[in-house]
Amino acid sequence: MNIGTVARLTGTKVDTVRYYERIGLLPTPARTGGNQRVYDREHLRRLAFVRGARRLGFTLDEVRELIALGGEADRPCTDIHAVATRHLLAVDEKIAHLHRLRDELAQLMEQCEGGVVERCGVLESLPQATVAEAGPDQGQPP
């Protein structure tokens, strides 16, 4: 099958299929005499795997690691479980961070009285929020 078919069947853009090939997440496909890529069921299966892992937020490096670990059918899955556990912890950290951001934004919104911009509580609070959160190299204007 051609690249368009593989892309359509997996809900992937053609450019993304080419990118995954270039970075080694997909095996290099055979080529026709006219130099067109020819994909088989293994490419389709691998691309579906990559798409599923990316949908769950795994990084490209984690996907690469899962592919490598999954290549040995008799291997215990403890290493794969460790990759998934690391990723779950990272997701939990992101969720906690988003909760903190939401709470801070809600506090800013409480300071907004709906008046004029000159006395906008949200705009007045943003510089203080940036300075309070800044580390040694942060807090400087872009």
Secondary structure, 3 states (H helix, E strand, C coil): CCHHHHHHHHCCCHHHHHHHHHCCCCCCCEECCCCCEECCHHHHHHHHHHHHHHHCCCCHHHHHHHHHHHCCCCCCCHHHHHHHHHHHHHHHHHHHHHHHHHHHHHHHHHCCCCCCHHHCHHHHHHHHHHHHHCCCCCCCCC
